[in-house]
Amino acid sequence: MRVEYREEPCKSALNRVKGMPFEWSLNPYMGCAHRCTFCYVRAFERRADRPSDDRYGASIRVKINVAEVLRAELARPSWRGEGIAIGAATDPYQPAEGRYHLTRRCLEALTDAANPFSIITRGPMIVRDVDVLAEASRRADVSVTFSVPTVDDDVWRTTEPGTAPPRQRLRALKTLVESGIRASVGMAPLLPGLSDHPSSIERVVVAARDAGACGIWANLLYLRPGTREHFLACLERDWPELLPDYRRLYARGAYLPRSEAHPAKEEVRRLAKEHGVKDRRPLRLRPPARPEQLTLLADPSA
């Protein structure tokens, strides 16, 4: 698919986030050329009256001044050095990064400010920035999560048409871990009937262990309006026999019932423990411990 890149300046780089395990997000690009059929961002696009169907990913906004704006925001007296999630709404290492280097420049700004951050990506291009990530890890809390929901080639090609193969992502993870950077695997989203079978989960867990992943977690597919229509249309085209099951499973809303989602998550936790997925880095880059501050108590008799 031909992709249009729109070079546009931004007024702000950091976005306040609510209801998530992080308070701020940073996205050097808007729109994603990976075009995953299950992408939850399609729901946000629909709410903003932008295309959430096959046209999503055909137009990418490039925030050409994002690194400069980020540096200014990090330098504000009111900034408290809170953690920042990079890639919450678009992959920071999608193909555009090879040309624009905006993610790398943002990482340099965060490193200079010794500000903690996390990255989630499907892009092996991240190995280009191992030098910056290593230096950032020496100054602040840094983590990287590679999204690898499956290592099945058919499921990957069909549901993630614009992404690098899962094995390439795991090789990139191995490079980061060997450099002392904390990198883990996120199995998200697991797709009922396609990638949530125990044998499928185990293949990912073993591959993650072999690559040196410091941890692994999982989430099941959720289908909000925008994502729902697109994903079910793709499912009807690619695996029509599963369509009735999905309509039943998601009849009550965007999320699977806990009785359906919990077993797969528990299986990931069980297999991670069984196969020894844990932080085994021979070199663990981490910021120096902050000196303890002594509390001065006034003499009550004075």
Backbone as CSV, one residue per row, in Angstrom:
resi,resn,N_x,N_y,N_z,CA_x,CA_y,CA_z,C_x,C_y,C_z
1,MET,0.837,-1.195,0.000,0.000,0.000,0.000,0.870,1.243,0.000
2,ARG,0.541,2.191,-0.830,1.278,3.442,-0.894,0.947,4.289,0.345
3,VAL,1.981,4.800,0.998,1.799,5.567,2.226,2.196,7.017,1.990
4,GLU,1.340,7.920,2.438,1.615,9.354,2.359,2.178,9.815,3.703
5,TYR,3.286,10.565,3.658,3.883,11.104,4.873,3.679,12.615,4.900
6,ARG,3.000,13.077,5.943,2.693,14.500,6.086,3.578,15.100,7.165
7,GLU,4.495,15.956,6.781,5.411,16.596,7.720,4.725,17.806,8.341
8,GLU,4.374,17.675,9.618,3.640,18.725,10.310,4.249,18.960,11.693
9,PRO,4.435,20.201,12.079,4.951,20.483,13.429,3.886,20.194,14.474
10,CYS,4.322,19.968,15.705,3.391,19.743,16.804,3.571,20.845,17.840
11,LYS,2.509,21.120,18.577,2.559,22.121,19.643,3.003,21.520,20.963
12,SER,2.719,20.232,21.161,3.128,19.545,22.379,3.620,18.157,22.002
13,ALA,4.545,17.642,22.798,5.078,16.306,22.553,4.485,15.292,23.518
14,LEU,4.318,15.686,24.782,3.829,14.781,25.815,2.313,14.873,25.956
15,ASN,1.682,13.728,26.149,0.234,13.656,26.317,-0.090,13.052,27.676
16,ARG,-0.936,13.728,28.436,-1.388,13.193,29.725,-2.307,12.010,29.468
17,VAL,-2.100,10.922,30.199,-2.862,9.694,30.008,-3.589,9.341,31.293
18,LYS,-4.844,8.892,31.171,-5.622,8.454,32.328,-6.042,7.002,32.144
19,GLY,-6.145,6.288,33.259,-6.611,4.914,33.213,-5.609,3.916,32.686
20,MET,-4.335,4.275,32.665,-3.275,3.391,32.185,-2.182,3.305,33.249
21,PRO,-1.277,2.322,33.146,-0.211,2.207,34.148,0.903,3.236,33.982
22,PHE,0.721,4.186,33.083,1.679,5.276,32.909,0.905,6.584,32.812
23,GLU,1.581,7.682,33.142,0.893,8.969,33.207,1.058,9.822,31.961
24,TRP,2.117,9.542,31.196,2.404,10.344,30.009,2.762,9.434,28.833
25,SER,2.394,9.877,27.643,2.767,9.143,26.442,3.433,10.078,25.451
26,LEU,4.206,9.488,24.568,4.932,10.235,23.541,4.842,9.450,22.244
27,ASN,4.393,10.099,21.186,4.269,9.450,19.879,4.849,10.370,18.803
28,PRO,6.052,10.082,18.321,6.666,10.929,17.292,5.903,10.931,15.976
29,TYR,5.076,9.915,15.762,4.273,9.813,14.540,2.819,9.573,14.940
30,MET,1.913,9.894,14.039,0.505,9.540,14.207,0.071,8.775,12.974
31,GLY,-0.581,7.645,13.211,-0.850,6.717,12.137,0.248,5.673,12.129
32,CYS,-0.057,4.483,11.612,0.933,3.407,11.657,0.846,2.560,10.395
33,ALA,1.983,2.406,9.745,2.036,1.646,8.498,1.982,0.138,8.720
34,HIS,1.988,-0.314,9.970,1.931,-1.752,10.231,0.567,-2.340,9.892
35,ARG,-0.502,-1.547,10.040,-1.848,-1.922,9.615,-2.339,-3.230,10.239
36,CYS,-2.029,-3.472,11.494,-2.510,-4.684,12.171,-4.039,-4.680,12.195
37,THR,-4.629,-5.804,11.889,-6.086,-5.864,11.790,-6.766,-5.614,13.129
38,PHE,-6.063,-5.916,14.231,-6.643,-5.829,15.570,-6.275,-4.544,16.299
39,CYS,-5.612,-3.623,15.664,-5.055,-2.451,16.347,-6.125,-1.655,17.086
40,TYR,-5.915,-1.460,18.389,-6.897,-0.736,19.206,-6.944,0.748,18.871
41,VAL,-5.927,1.261,18.189,-5.910,2.686,17.833,-6.992,2.998,16.807
42,ARG,-7.433,1.992,16.067,-8.517,2.220,15.102,-9.761,2.776,15.815
43,ALA,-9.969,2.354,17.042,-11.115,2.864,17.811,-10.963,4.358,18.079
44,PHE,-9.740,4.808,18.414,-9.494,6.232,18.649,-9.669,7.023,17.355
45,GLU,-9.226,6.444,16.242,-9.371,7.115,14.951,-10.840,7.325,14.607
46,ARG,-11.632,6.331,14.855,-13.068,6.453,14.557,-13.699,7.549,15.412
47,ARG,-13.332,7.597,16.706,-13.892,8.628,17.579,-13.485,10.021,17.127
48,ALA,-12.341,10.127,16.444,-11.869,11.419,15.952,-12.323,11.683,14.515
49,ASP,-13.263,10.867,14.025,-13.790,10.996,12.666,-12.699,10.867,11.604
50,ARG,-11.728,9.962,11.887,-10.705,9.638,10.893,-10.891,8.184,10.470
51,PRO,-10.364,7.790,9.311,-10.580,6.421,8.812,-10.026,5.364,9.768
52,SER,-10.847,4.358,10.058,-10.416,3.243,10.902,-10.434,1.928,10.130
53,ASP,-10.778,1.998,8.847,-10.882,0.789,8.026,-9.547,0.535,7.315
54,ASP,-9.593,0.014,6.097,-8.373,-0.287,5.350,-7.550,0.948,5.034
55,ARG,-8.143,2.119,5.144,-7.390,3.348,4.861,-6.461,3.742,6.007
56,TYR,-6.696,3.169,7.199,-5.828,3.495,8.327,-4.408,3.025,8.024
57,GLY,-3.451,3.899,8.223,-2.063,3.581,7.918,-1.612,4.077,6.561
58,ALA,-2.558,4.603,5.766,-2.194,5.124,4.445,-1.655,6.535,4.527
59,SER,-1.893,7.212,5.647,-1.410,8.575,5.844,-0.775,8.675,7.226
60,ILE,0.493,9.031,7.280,1.250,9.119,8.528,1.634,10.569,8.779
61,ARG,1.286,11.067,9.959,1.710,12.412,10.340,3.090,12.329,10.986
62,VAL,4.016,13.106,10.470,5.387,13.136,10.967,5.580,14.435,11.743
63,LYS,5.756,14.327,13.050,5.878,15.514,13.910,7.328,16.005,13.863
64,ILE,7.635,16.763,12.836,9.026,17.064,12.510,9.780,17.804,13.613
65,ASN,9.084,18.481,14.511,9.754,19.237,15.578,9.570,18.599,16.952
66,VAL,9.142,17.343,16.997,8.755,16.732,18.264,9.907,16.671,19.267
67,ALA,11.130,16.433,18.810,12.253,16.327,19.744,12.556,17.667,20.402
68,GLU,12.472,18.742,19.629,12.732,20.069,20.179,11.649,20.463,21.180
69,VAL,10.392,20.143,20.850,9.286,20.443,21.760,9.433,19.614,23.038
70,LEU,9.833,18.360,22.894,10.030,17.496,24.059,11.109,18.071,24.981
71,ARG,12.221,18.516,24.428,13.284,19.085,25.259,12.774,20.284,26.059
72,ALA,11.965,21.112,25.422,11.421,22.283,26.111,10.485,21.858,27.236
73,GLU,9.684,20.808,27.005,8.758,20.355,28.041,9.500,19.705,29.214
74,LEU,10.540,18.981,28.925,11.321,18.349,29.992,12.077,19.372,30.832
75,ALA,12.348,20.532,30.247,13.097,21.576,30.949,12.210,22.488,31.787
76,ARG,10.906,22.318,31.714,10.009,23.176,32.485,10.205,22.963,33.988
77,PRO,10.184,24.014,34.770,10.305,23.864,36.226,9.220,22.969,36.823
78,SER,8.060,22.929,36.179,6.944,22.138,36.705,7.059,20.643,36.390
79,TRP,7.974,20.278,35.490,8.096,18.867,35.118,8.754,18.081,36.249
80,ARG,8.138,16.969,36.634,8.590,16.205,37.803,9.321,14.911,37.443
81,GLY,9.701,14.754,36.203,10.458,13.571,35.807,9.669,12.290,35.837
82,GLU,8.389,12.357,35.517,7.538,11.171,35.536,7.838,10.267,34.345
83,GLY,7.443,8.995,34.483,7.685,8.035,33.422,6.870,8.333,32.173
84,ILE,7.456,8.039,31.022,6.827,8.320,29.728,6.785,7.034,28.914
85,ALA,5.628,6.708,28.362,5.472,5.539,27.501,5.557,5.976,26.042
86,ILE,6.445,5.364,25.308,6.634,5.685,23.889,6.062,4.551,23.050
87,GLY,5.133,4.876,22.161,4.541,3.875,21.295,3.170,3.410,21.717
88,ALA,2.494,4.170,22.564,1.167,3.759,23.033,0.103,3.878,21.949
89,ALA,0.325,4.756,20.966,-0.695,4.971,19.933,-0.186,4.749,18.518
90,THR,1.093,4.505,18.373,1.672,4.217,17.060,3.070,3.685,17.285
91,ASP,3.542,2.813,16.401,4.851,2.211,16.620,5.959,3.221,16.336
92,PRO,6.825,3.488,17.336,7.886,4.475,17.130,8.969,3.995,16.182
93,TYR,8.967,2.696,15.852,9.962,2.156,14.925,9.314,1.586,13.666
94,GLN,8.232,2.234,13.228,7.677,1.891,11.936,8.618,2.431,10.845
95,PRO,8.410,2.065,9.569,9.371,2.413,8.521,9.755,3.890,8.451
96,ALA,8.850,4.801,8.791,9.160,6.232,8.693,10.364,6.615,9.545
97,GLU,10.593,5.888,10.638,11.705,6.224,11.525,13.054,6.066,10.836
98,GLY,13.123,5.172,9.870,14.370,4.999,9.137,14.774,6.241,8.367
99,ARG,13.793,7.037,8.018,14.075,8.280,7.283,14.174,9.485,8.204
100,TYR,13.282,9.574,9.182,13.171,10.816,9.955,13.958,10.808,11.274
101,HIS,14.204,9.665,11.856,14.993,9.558,13.098,14.379,10.345,14.257
102,LEU,13.072,10.532,14.255,12.441,11.310,15.322,12.472,10.572,16.658
103,THR,12.265,9.255,16.624,12.300,8.495,17.865,13.683,8.563,18.496
104,ARG,14.702,8.388,17.687,16.068,8.469,18.235,16.332,9.837,18.855
105,ARG,15.919,10.890,18.197,16.155,12.230,18.729,15.390,12.447,20.039
106,CYS,14.205,11.858,20.141,13.452,11.948,21.405,14.156,11.166,22.509
107,LEU,14.700,10.000,22.169,15.438,9.220,23.153,16.664,9.991,23.649
108,GLU,17.315,10.695,22.762,18.472,11.498,23.157,18.053,12.598,24.129
109,ALA,16.898,13.203,23.868,16.399,14.249,24.773,16.080,13.666,26.142
110,LEU,15.453,12.508,26.183,15.119,11.860,27.448,16.377,11.433,28.198
111,THR,17.367,10.977,27.454,18.632,10.578,28.075,19.323,11.781,28.701
112,ASP,19.372,12.883,27.968,20.013,14.094,28.490,19.323,14.582,29.760
113,ALA,18.003,14.355,29.840,17.238,14.787,31.013,17.199,13.723,32.107
114,ALA,17.829,12.573,31.852,17.785,11.446,32.800,16.354,11.132,33.207
115,ASN,15.463,11.088,32.212,14.041,10.867,32.482,13.669,9.419,32.183
116,PRO,12.950,8.754,33.074,12.557,7.362,32.822,11.563,7.247,31.672
117,PHE,11.646,6.124,30.950,10.703,5.896,29.848,10.630,4.413,29.539
118,SER,9.548,4.056,28.846,9.369,2.695,28.355,8.985,2.767,26.884
119,ILE,9.294,1.721,26.153,8.988,1.645,24.726,8.253,0.341,24.463
120,ILE,7.228,0.394,23.612,6.627,-0.826,23.091,6.679,-0.754,21.574
121,THR,7.121,-1.839,20.952,7.346,-1.806,19.511,7.264,-3.195,18.899
122,ARG,7.024,-3.232,17.609,7.155,-4.425,16.796,8.315,-4.264,15.817
123,GLY,9.105,-3.207,15.988,10.118,-2.848,15.006,11.541,-3.224,15.386
124,PRO,12.174,-4.160,14.666,13.575,-4.508,14.925,14.543,-3.350,14.695
125,MET,14.097,-2.288,14.042,14.952,-1.129,13.811,15.491,-0.554,15.118
126,ILE,14.896,-0.889,16.222,15.322,-0.363,17.509,16.789,-0.690,17.805
127,VAL,17.339,-1.744,17.199,18.741,-2.096,17.474,19.677,-0.974,17.019
128,ARG,19.250,-0.150,16.083,20.056,0.996,15.661,20.356,1.919,16.833
129,ASP,19.438,1.973,17.797,19.545,2.928,18.898,20.038,2.285,20.188
130,VAL,20.691,1.139,20.086,21.149,0.451,21.297,22.121,1.312,22.088
131,ASP,22.887,2.164,21.415,23.833,3.028,22.130,23.109,4.035,23.015
132,VAL,22.051,4.656,22.465,21.289,5.633,23.242,20.529,4.943,24.369
133,LEU,19.943,3.790,24.075,19.187,3.066,25.088,20.091,2.617,26.241
134,ALA,21.313,2.218,25.912,22.237,1.805,26.968,22.604,2.986,27.854
135,GLU,22.888,4.133,27.259,23.233,5.309,28.054,22.040,5.779,28.870
136,ALA,20.846,5.733,28.282,19.640,6.126,29.011,19.423,5.209,30.215
137,SER,19.716,3.907,30.050,19.529,2.941,31.129,20.491,3.182,32.285
138,ARG,21.622,3.832,31.997,22.569,4.167,33.065,22.116,5.389,33.863
139,ARG,21.157,6.136,33.329,20.746,7.383,33.962,19.348,7.333,34.567
140,ALA,18.494,6.443,34.066,17.108,6.399,34.533,16.540,5.009,34.298
141,ASP,15.333,4.777,34.781,14.665,3.492,34.594,14.154,3.402,33.165
142,VAL,14.645,2.439,32.411,14.293,2.274,30.999,13.884,0.827,30.752
143,SER,12.830,0.626,29.994,12.421,-0.730,29.624,11.868,-0.735,28.206
144,VAL,12.019,-1.876,27.561,11.518,-2.067,26.194,10.658,-3.320,26.175
145,THR,9.505,-3.225,25.539,8.644,-4.391,25.341,8.471,-4.637,23.853
146,PHE,8.785,-5.842,23.422,8.528,-6.239,22.039,7.187,-6.964,21.994
147,SER,6.303,-6.483,21.148,4.999,-7.126,20.994,5.163,-8.345,20.083
148,VAL,4.987,-9.529,20.668,5.092,-10.786,19.912,3.934,-11.683,20.347
149,PRO,2.749,-11.483,19.790,1.604,-12.293,20.217,1.633,-13.716,19.677
150,THR,2.417,-13.953,18.605,2.462,-15.289,18.012,3.772,-15.457,17.258
151,VAL,4.190,-16.710,17.089,5.298,-17.012,16.190,4.808,-17.877,15.037
152,ASP,3.492,-18.006,14.910,2.886,-18.728,13.797,2.908,-17.835,12.556
153,ASP,3.560,-18.287,11.510,3.742,-17.446,10.322,2.417,-17.074,9.663
154,ASP,1.471,-17.997,9.610,0.193,-17.715,8.948,-0.597,-16.665,9.712
155,VAL,-0.691,-16.822,11.030,-1.424,-15.843,11.833,-0.730,-14.482,11.769
156,TRP,0.602,-14.480,11.875,1.342,-13.211,11.805,1.111,-12.501,10.471
157,ARG,1.335,-13.184,9.347,1.213,-12.534,8.031,-0.193,-11.985,7.802
158,THR,-1.193,-12.700,8.293,-2.578,-12.326,8.016,-3.047,-11.177,8.892
159,THR,-2.610,-11.144,10.144,-3.125,-10.138,11.074,-2.200,-8.941,11.264
160,GLU,-0.920,-9.070,10.905,0.045,-7.979,11.059,0.768,-7.751,9.730
161,PRO,0.068,-7.350,8.688,0.638,-7.356,7.332,1.835,-6.442,7.113
162,GLY,1.996,-5.406,7.922,3.087,-4.467,7.694,4.245,-4.588,8.659
163,THR,4.265,-5.653,9.466,5.285,-5.766,10.509,6.407,-6.722,10.114
164,ALA,7.524,-6.610,10.822,8.630,-7.548,10.652,8.262,-8.893,11.271
165,PRO,8.830,-9.990,10.782,8.534,-11.313,11.345,8.838,-11.371,12.840
166,PRO,8.060,-12.137,13.583,8.280,-12.255,15.028,9.699,-12.667,15.395
167,ARG,10.312,-13.551,14.626,11.666,-14.014,14.945,12.680,-12.868,14.823
168,GLN,12.430,-11.934,13.906,13.313,-10.767,13.808,13.192,-9.898,15.053
169,ARG,11.990,-9.753,15.566,11.793,-8.967,16.786,12.534,-9.613,17.963
170,LEU,12.481,-10.935,18.020,13.155,-11.631,19.109,14.676,-11.542,18.984
171,ARG,15.186,-11.504,17.754,16.631,-11.292,17.579,17.014,-9.892,18.045
172,ALA,16.146,-8.922,17.774,16.404,-7.561,18.245,16.385,-7.511,19.770
173,LEU,15.422,-8.212,20.372,15.367,-8.284,21.834,16.667,-8.860,22.390
174,LYS,17.164,-9.907,21.775,18.407,-10.541,22.225,19.566,-9.545,22.193
175,THR,19.629,-8.733,21.137,20.685,-7.732,21.028,20.609,-6.733,22.178
176,LEU,19.408,-6.273,22.487,19.242,-5.310,23.575,19.619,-5.925,24.914
177,VAL,19.135,-7.129,25.176,19.418,-7.777,26.454,20.919,-8.000,26.623
178,GLU,21.587,-8.422,25.562,23.031,-8.648,25.646,23.795,-7.352,25.878
179,SER,23.158,-6.214,25.571,23.769,-4.911,25.813,23.428,-4.366,27.193
180,GLY,22.680,-5.137,27.977,22.344,-4.739,29.335,21.028,-4.012,29.478
181,ILE,20.260,-3.911,28.414,18.989,-3.180,28.423,17.851,-4.135,28.789
182,ARG,16.983,-3.704,29.670,15.858,-4.551,30.101,14.798,-4.605,29.007
183,ALA,14.616,-5.794,28.440,13.663,-5.974,27.344,12.824,-7.216,27.590
184,SER,11.528,-7.090,27.371,10.587,-8.167,27.634,9.690,-8.392,26.424
185,VAL,8.801,-9.371,26.551,7.845,-9.699,25.487,6.433,-9.479,25.993
186,GLY,5.630,-8.821,25.173,4.205,-8.680,25.438,3.423,-9.484,24.421
187,MET,2.713,-10.483,24.861,1.870,-11.268,23.954,0.513,-10.571,23.865
188,ALA,0.462,-9.573,23.002,-0.750,-8.762,22.932,-0.993,-8.303,21.495
189,PRO,-2.233,-8.557,21.020,-3.257,-9.313,21.739,-3.251,-10.788,21.351
190,LEU,-3.575,-11.633,22.308,-3.870,-13.017,21.988,-5.245,-13.068,21.331
191,LEU,-5.359,-13.835,20.259,-6.600,-13.911,19.492,-7.289,-15.247,19.749
192,PRO,-8.499,-15.220,20.305,-9.208,-16.469,20.584,-9.300,-17.366,19.348
193,GLY,-8.937,-18.626,19.533,-9.021,-19.582,18.447,-7.890,-19.522,17.450
194,LEU,-7.020,-18.520,17.574,-5.914,-18.365,16.635,-4.546,-18.417,17.313
195,SER,-4.413,-17.741,18.432,-3.097,-17.706,19.085,-3.174,-17.923,20.590
196,ASP,-4.331,-18.338,21.102,-4.476,-18.523,22.550,-4.434,-19.981,22.989
197,HIS,-4.180,-20.897,22.071,-4.082,-22.311,22.463,-2.806,-22.514,23.274
198,PRO,-2.835,-23.376,24.297,-1.643,-23.588,25.121,-0.381,-23.910,24.327
199,SER,-0.495,-24.674,23.262,0.689,-25.010,22.470,1.233,-23.786,21.746
200,SER,0.337,-22.901,21.274,0.765,-21.671,20.622,1.443,-20.741,21.620
201,ILE,0.860,-20.629,22.800,1.441,-19.791,23.848,2.821,-20.304,24.232
202,GLU,2.941,-21.619,24.369,4.222,-22.187,24.792,5.322,-21.910,23.771
203,ARG,4.995,-21.940,22.492,6.006,-21.652,21.467,6.557,-20.243,21.638
204,VAL,5.693,-19.283,21.954,6.158,-17.914,22.158,6.982,-17.810,23.435
205,VAL,6.508,-18.436,24.497,7.233,-18.375,25.774,8.633,-18.963,25.623
206,VAL,8.756,-20.089,24.968,10.067,-20.723,24.780,10.959,-19.843,23.912
207,ALA,10.395,-19.285,22.843,11.188,-18.407,21.970,11.646,-17.163,22.712
208,ALA,10.780,-16.628,23.574,11.148,-15.455,24.370,12.258,-15.806,25.347
209,ARG,12.151,-16.967,26.006,13.198,-17.418,26.931,14.526,-17.570,26.208
210,ASP,14.492,-18.198,25.029,15.716,-18.428,24.267,16.370,-17.120,23.829
211,ALA,15.561,-16.084,23.619,16.094,-14.781,23.221,16.608,-13.978,24.407
212,GLY,16.325,-14.452,25.629,16.795,-13.757,26.819,15.817,-12.775,27.403
213,ALA,14.543,-12.871,27.038,13.543,-11.927,27.538,13.570,-11.852,29.059
214,CYS,13.489,-10.633,29.583,13.510,-10.414,31.040,12.166,-10.688,31.680
215,GLY,11.130,-10.807,30.875,9.790,-11.072,31.370,8.845,-11.284,30.209
216,ILE,7.637,-11.718,30.517,6.624,-11.903,29.474,5.245,-11.744,30.107
217,TRP,4.332,-11.101,29.375,2.966,-10.926,29.847,2.021,-11.038,28.653
218,ALA,0.734,-11.084,28.922,-0.244,-11.260,27.850,-1.514,-10.486,28.124
219,ASN,-2.162,-10.074,27.056,-3.510,-9.514,27.095,-4.308,-10.106,25.949
220,LEU,-5.598,-10.249,26.177,-6.484,-10.753,25.133,-7.022,-9.619,24.278
221,LEU,-7.437,-9.964,23.089,-8.009,-8.996,22.154,-9.204,-8.273,22.765
222,TYR,-9.254,-6.957,22.575,-10.486,-6.240,22.891,-10.907,-5.432,21.683
223,LEU,-12.227,-5.329,21.499,-12.793,-4.813,20.250,-13.742,-3.655,20.523
224,ARG,-13.181,-2.457,20.529,-14.017,-1.277,20.630,-14.506,-0.869,19.242
225,PRO,-15.587,-0.088,19.162,-16.075,0.358,17.850,-14.962,1.014,17.036
226,GLY,-14.850,0.601,15.808,-13.760,1.051,14.951,-12.809,-0.102,14.732
227,THR,-12.275,-0.631,15.820,-11.469,-1.855,15.735,-12.375,-3.050,15.458
228,ARG,-13.515,-3.082,16.131,-14.424,-4.225,16.026,-14.850,-4.490,14.580
229,GLU,-15.341,-3.453,13.916,-15.857,-3.636,12.563,-14.760,-4.103,11.601
230,HIS,-13.581,-3.490,11.739,-12.493,-3.844,10.834,-11.999,-5.257,11.092
231,PHE,-11.782,-5.589,12.353,-11.247,-6.913,12.661,-12.226,-8.012,12.244
232,LEU,-13.508,-7.842,12.556,-14.475,-8.881,12.211,-14.628,-9.034,10.701
233,ALA,-14.492,-7.942,9.964,-14.530,-8.038,8.506,-13.334,-8.832,7.989
234,CYS,-12.157,-8.593,8.583,-10.966,-9.352,8.194,-11.107,-10.817,8.600
235,LEU,-11.689,-11.058,9.762,-11.898,-12.432,10.223,-12.837,-13.177,9.277
236,GLU,-13.898,-12.519,8.851,-14.847,-13.147,7.926,-14.175,-13.514,6.613
237,ARG,-13.207,-12.700,6.202,-12.467,-12.962,4.961,-11.453,-14.098,5.134
238,ASP,-10.737,-14.107,6.262,-9.598,-15.009,6.437,-9.923,-16.291,7.190
239,TRP,-10.770,-16.204,8.212,-11.161,-17.380,9.005,-12.663,-17.328,9.267
240,PRO,-13.484,-17.456,8.234,-14.942,-17.293,8.399,-15.545,-18.267,9.401
241,GLU,-14.925,-19.434,9.585,-15.473,-20.421,10.519,-15.417,-19.938,11.967
242,LEU,-14.559,-18.925,12.251,-14.435,-18.410,13.612,-15.381,-17.245,13.906
243,LEU,-16.011,-16.706,12.879,-16.845,-15.522,13.071,-17.971,-15.735,14.077
244,PRO,-18.719,-16.842,14.033,-19.768,-17.038,15.049,-19.224,-17.062,16.472
245,ASP,-18.051,-17.667,16.672,-17.460,-17.714,18.010,-17.130,-16.313,18.517
246,TYR,-16.581,-15.470,17.653,-16.226,-14.110,18.063,-17.468,-13.283,18.367
247,ARG,-18.508,-13.454,17.589,-19.737,-12.717,17.859,-20.335,-13.141,19.193
248,ARG,-20.171,-14.402,19.533,-20.650,-14.878,20.834,-19.756,-14.355,21.963
249,LEU,-18.447,-14.460,21.790,-17.513,-14.066,22.842,-17.582,-12.578,23.145
250,TYR,-17.803,-11.767,22.111,-17.805,-10.311,22.284,-19.216,-9.731,22.188
251,ALA,-20.217,-10.551,22.482,-21.603,-10.099,22.376,-21.926,-9.010,23.382
252,ARG,-21.246,-9.019,24.543,-21.591,-8.072,25.608,-20.739,-6.804,25.604
253,GLY,-19.753,-6.733,24.748,-18.935,-5.529,24.742,-17.562,-5.749,24.145
254,ALA,-16.652,-4.840,24.473,-15.334,-4.840,23.851,-14.403,-5.895,24.430
255,TYR,-14.660,-6.323,25.680,-13.727,-7.211,26.364,-14.294,-8.615,26.499
256,LEU,-13.400,-9.599,26.488,-13.815,-10.962,26.755,-14.280,-11.099,28.200
257,PRO,-15.242,-11.952,28.474,-15.574,-12.268,29.869,-14.338,-12.808,30.582
258,ARG,-14.221,-12.527,31.869,-13.041,-12.964,32.618,-12.860,-14.478,32.545
259,SER,-13.957,-15.187,32.502,-13.873,-16.652,32.448,-13.185,-17.127,31.173
260,GLU,-13.220,-16.321,30.134,-12.584,-16.672,28.862,-11.153,-16.152,28.793
261,ALA,-10.894,-14.973,29.374,-9.579,-14.348,29.270,-8.587,-14.875,30.304
262,HIS,-9.074,-15.177,31.504,-8.178,-15.533,32.613,-7.339,-16.786,32.344
263,PRO,-7.910,-17.852,31.789,-7.098,-19.067,31.587,-5.868,-18.848,30.714
264,ALA,-5.992,-18.058,29.650,-4.847,-17.816,28.765,-3.762,-17.020,29.482
265,LYS,-4.155,-16.012,30.245,-3.171,-15.229,30.995,-2.470,-16.096,32.035
266,GLU,-3.228,-16.947,32.699,-2.636,-17.835,33.688,-1.680,-18.829,33.039
267,GLU,-2.020,-19.270,31.836,-1.143,-20.199,31.129,0.187,-19.534,30.786
268,VAL,0.153,-18.273,30.408,1.386,-17.543,30.136,2.235,-17.457,31.391
269,ARG,1.606,-17.120,32.522,2.350,-17.029,33.781,2.928,-18.386,34.188
270,ARG,2.139,-19.432,34.016,2.609,-20.768,34.397,3.793,-21.192,33.540
271,LEU,3.667,-20.998,32.221,4.733,-21.415,31.312,5.987,-20.561,31.481
272,ALA,5.802,-19.286,31.798,6.965,-18.422,32.027,7.769,-18.930,33.215
273,LYS,7.062,-19.345,34.264,7.751,-19.884,35.440,8.395,-21.232,35.116
274,GLU,7.669,-22.070,34.403,8.176,-23.398,34.064,9.440,-23.329,33.211
275,HIS,9.459,-22.399,32.255,10.587,-22.306,31.324,11.651,-21.296,31.773
276,GLY,11.458,-20.682,32.905,12.492,-19.817,33.456,12.655,-18.481,32.757
277,VAL,11.538,-17.857,32.376,11.617,-16.516,31.792,11.766,-15.511,32.931
278,LYS,12.938,-14.912,33.021,13.213,-13.928,34.064,14.420,-13.107,33.638
279,ASP,14.744,-12.118,34.428,15.863,-11.242,34.099,17.183,-11.991,34.314
280,ARG,17.804,-12.385,33.214,19.068,-13.130,33.281,20.212,-12.366,32.624
281,ARG,20.077,-11.049,32.535,21.129,-10.261,31.874,22.465,-10.413,32.595
282,PRO,23.529,-10.737,31.857,24.857,-10.797,32.499,25.332,-9.411,32.924
283,LEU,24.889,-8.406,32.183,25.181,-7.008,32.516,23.848,-6.309,32.673
284,ARG,23.602,-5.760,33.852,22.327,-5.080,34.091,22.572,-3.587,34.225
285,LEU,22.250,-2.861,33.161,22.391,-1.414,33.213,21.255,-0.850,34.050
286,ARG,21.588,-0.003,34.975,20.566,0.615,35.815,21.127,1.917,36.367
287,PRO,20.265,2.876,36.651,20.742,4.153,37.197,21.289,3.975,38.597
288,PRO,22.209,4.825,39.007,22.730,4.735,40.371,21.629,5.009,41.376
289,ALA,21.726,4.366,42.521,20.730,4.578,43.582,20.804,6.014,44.068
290,ARG,19.645,6.581,44.296,19.608,7.954,44.800,20.030,7.974,46.263
291,PRO,20.861,8.932,46.648,21.286,8.995,48.053,20.096,9.264,48.961
292,GLU,20.071,8.582,50.108,18.977,8.776,51.054,19.109,10.146,51.708
293,GLN,17.968,10.781,51.849,17.948,12.085,52.496,17.705,11.908,53.989
294,LEU,18.545,12.556,54.801,18.383,12.477,56.244,17.319,13.461,56.705
295,THR,16.462,12.994,57.564,15.434,13.870,58.126,15.953,14.489,59.418
296,LEU,15.966,15.794,59.463,16.447,16.496,60.650,15.289,16.717,61.612
297,LEU,15.435,16.159,62.789,14.380,16.296,63.783,14.778,17.382,64.784
298,ALA,13.865,18.258,65.059,14.137,19.311,66.033,14.176,18.731,67.445
299,ASP,15.070,19.238,68.274,15.179,18.790,69.675,13.957,19.293,70.430
300,PRO,13.090,18.376,70.882,11.865,18.825,71.568,12.140,19.592,72.860
301,SER,13.348,19.436,73.401,13.668,20.129,74.640,14.227,21.502,74.415
302,ALA,14.489,21.827,73.116,15.103,23.131,72.834,14.074,24.240,73.042
